[in-house]
């Protein structure tokens, strides 16, 4: 007999049942409905009322989920999974255990045979493949959810996050040196080209030997990872690390966030001369400034503005409050070359 459950609907009308089973006689339909109810395949919706015929049948029915025998899964959970696993959640949700079973068994097998591999940290995707042969299983969320259901935190897997590596260019590895982080790609390429093509490493009044491309907000995570793999000369305590970004709320917040995150270990200063150059170029050329992006977070602190004297601090505030901004791209390689000719 065909199974109504294959229709994947929760409710069905009497006429649809008749059509699904190709019933011609009413007596045959009555017998079928009785059979379906007795076998807990359908349940009458009493609010739908009866059809007025004899024997009377309801006009609509719920299609009930099939009762499954989960006994084998209970035994598997109780007696076959690694003892470190908390089985409480899945014993109460055996239907979810059925769905997640293959992943749970893979994890249990890993704990049984390879738990010692957790002593050494590896990347999230590497661990994910090691356990489930799916490198994105953890990063896409399902793996972490299953771990939680099993009573584990992600940290149990002894993994580390990876970010896009920072792009940087160094003239040399002298220590100490001035290191400049720039927010945008174009400015990174321009400054790098200037250092490569010119004998001078003087950029707007600062002797810069290394330039790092921050890539906007990605700098937080990238810079933190950068501390783990960068070359030793980057970490000389006497290095001077500068930051230069767009002159808008977002650019200011990137710097202030970076300053806050790393202030206990590294003091990241502003490349003040570059910001002043931006402002002076705008004023001297009467440039029309572009409008800022809408809905920017405007909750800046005084970390950024405290680096400027009253004159420039007021100019910056006027630019911000007027809904305008100055992009880094205002500075091009011609500006850098002319600056050193003065």
N, C-alpha and C positions, 0 to 999 in steps of 0.2 A: 504494500500500500504506500502511496505517495505520502510524504511528510509535509504537513503545513508549515513547519518551521523553516523550510527552505525558502519561503516567501520573504523572510526577514522583515516581517511587520509585527506590531504588537497587538493590533486589533483586526478583526475581519468580520464582514457581514455574512449573514446566512446565505444570501444569494451567491456570494463569492465562493463559499465552501461548496455549494451545489455545483457551481461551474468548474471549480478546481478538480473535483472528483467525477465530473461528467455524470451526475445523477439525473435520472429521468423521473422516477416515481417518488412520491412524497413519503411513502412508507420506508423506502430504502434510505431516504435522507434522514428520517427520524432515527432509524437504527444506527446510521453512521454518527449522528450527533451524540447519541447515547454512548457509543463506543469511544468517541474522542474525549468525552467528559470523564468516563470511567477510567480511561488510561492517562488522565491528567495532561492531555494535549491541548484542550481548550477549556475555558471557564465562561459561563454565561455572564454577559453584562446586563444585569437585571434592570438597569435604568433604560435600556433600549426597548423594553416591553416585548410582549409576545406577538406572534404573527396572526393570531385569531383563528388559526386552524386547529384541527384535532388529529393527533395530540399536538398541543401548542408548543412551539419552539421560539426561543428568543431570537431577536433580529440581529444582534451583534454578540461577538465573543472575544475574550482575550485569548491570545495564543501564548501558552505557558512555556517557559524554558524547560528543557529536558533535564530531569534529575540525573546527575551523574554519580557513579560509584567512585568516590575519591579514596577508598580504603587503601589502595596501593600507594597513593601519594602520601597519605598519613604515615604509613610504615616507612616509606623512603625518607621523609622529613625526620621522623623520630629516631631512626636507627642507621641511616646510611650517610647522612651529611656530617661534615667535619664538626667535632664537638665545640669548636670556637664559635660556630654560627648560632645566632639567636633565632630560634625557629618559631617564636611566638606569633609574629605577624602572618606568616604563611600558613600556619595551622588554623588560623582564623579566616584566612582568605585562600582557600584551596583552588578556587578558579583562577586567581592571580598566580598561584604557584604553577599551575598547569601552563600558563602563558610564559612565565619566566624560567621555567624548569631547566631548559638547556643551559642558560647562563649561570644559574645557581649551581648546577652540577659541575660546570667548568671551573667555577670559583672554588667549590669544595675540593675538587681534584687538585687544584693548584695548592691549596692549603695543606692537603695531605702529602704531596710529593715535593713541592718547591717553596715552602714557606720561608726557607733560609734565603731565598733570593730577595726577600723584602729587606734584608739587612743593608743592601746597597741601593741608594736612590737612583732612579732612572726617570726619564721624562714620562709625562702622562700618557702620550700616545704609545710609547714603547711598552709601558706596563699593560696598557689596555690590550695590545696585540699579544703580549706574553701570556695573559690569562685567557682572553676570549678570542684571539685571532681576529679581532676587529680593532683597528688602530684608533678609530674615532668613537668607540663605544662609550668611553668615559666623557669625552669632551662634548658629545651630543646630548648628554644628560641621563640617558636611560641607565647606564652603568652605575652612576652615582646614586640614583634612586633605588636600584636593587640593593646596593651596598647598605644604604640606610635601612631598608626593610630587613636586612640580615643583621643589623646591629653594629655596623662599622661606619666610621668616619673615613672620608677620602684620605686623610693623613695616614691611616693604617697602611696604605699601599706604598708609603715612602716614595712619593713622586715629586717632581718639580715641574713648574710651568715653564713653557718656553715662549719667547716673544720674537718678533722680527728683530734680527740683529741690527745694531746701530751701524750706520754707514759713517765712516770718518776718513779724514785725510790728514796725514802728519808729514810735515817737512822734515822733522828729525825726532829723535827720542831723547833729546836733552832734558835734563832735570835740574831745577824746576823749569816749568814753562807755562805760558798762557794758553789755555784750552777754551775754545769758543763753541757753545751749543747754539745752533740757529734753528728756528722753528720750521721754516719752509724749504722745499727742495730747490727752488730757483736760486735762492740766496746762498744755499750751500754750494751749488755748482759755480755760482759767480765768484764767491770767495775762494773756492778751491782753484778755479782757473787763474785767478789773480796771483795766488801764491805760486802756482806752477810756472806761469808766464813771466813773472816779474822777479827781479833780484831781491826786491824789498819784501819783507813779511809784515810791513806796517799797514794795518788795516784801520783806517780812521783813527789813528793815534795810538793804537795798541799793537805791540809786537805779538802776533798770533802765530803759533807753530802747529797747532792741531785744531781742526774744525770737525764738529760732530753734527750730523743731521738728526734733529730731534723728532721730526714728523709729528708735530702738534702734540696732542695728548698722549700719544704712544710713548713719549719720552719717559713717563713715570715707570712703566713696566720695563721698557728697554734699558733704561739707565740702571735700574736695580739689578737686572741680569748682567749688564755690562761690567759690574763690579766683580762678577765671578770669573769672567774669561778674558778681560782686557789685559793688555801688556803691563808689566810692572811700573813702567815710567808714568803711567796715568795716575798712580796713587801716591806720588810724592806729596807729603803734607804741605810742601811749600808751593805746589802748583796753584795757579790762579785760574779758577773756572768761572767763565762768564756766560751769560745767557742773553740772547737777542731774538725777539719775536715781533709779531705785528703789534702795532699800537692800537689795540682795541680791548674790550673787556675780556674776550676769550684768551687773547695773548697774555694779558696781565695775569689772569687766573692760572694759566699754565705755569708761569714763572712762580707765582706765589705758592702754588701747590708743590712745585718742585723744591722750592726753598724750604717749605715746612717738612716735607717727607725726608729730606736728607740733611737737615740742619744739624742733627746730632753728630754726624760723621764728616760731612763735607759742606763748606760754605759756598753756595753758588751765588755769585754776584751778578749784577746787571751790567751789560755793556752800555754804560750810560752815554758814551760818546756817539755811539751809533744812533740812539734814540734822538739825541740832540741834533745830529746831522739830518735825520728825517724831518724833524720839525722845522729846522732852519731852511731846508730846501723847499718845503711847502710854502713857507712865508715869503721867502725871497722871490719865488717864481709865481706867487699868487695862484697856486694850484687848487683846483676844485676837488675836494676830498670825496671819495665814494661813501655811500651809505652803509652802515653796519648791518650785519645779518639781523633779522628780526628774532625776538625771543631769546636774546643772549642773556646768560646769567650775569647780573650786574653787581653781585655781592663781593666786590673786591675789598681787600683790607688796606692797610696803609704801608704794607711791605714794599710794594712797587713805588708808590709816589714818594715815600720818604727818602728815596735816593736822589731826588731832584731838588733844586733850589725853588724858592717860592714862584719865580717867574715861569719856569718850565712846568712846575706842578700845576699851576693855574691854566696854562695853555693846554696841557693834557686833559685836565678835567673839562675844559670847554669843548674840546674835540669829542670827548666821550658823551657828554650830556647833550650835545647837538645831534647825536645819532650818527656821527661820522667816524672814520678811522683812517689810519695811515698803514698801508701794507708794507712789509719788508721790501717788496719788489720796487719800491720807489728808488732804492739804491741799486745802481748797476755798475758794471765794471769801469765805465768811463768816470764815474764819481770816484772810485777808489784810486784810479790812476791820476786824476787831476788833484786829488787831495795831497798826494805825495809830491806834486810839482810845486805846491805853494811854499 
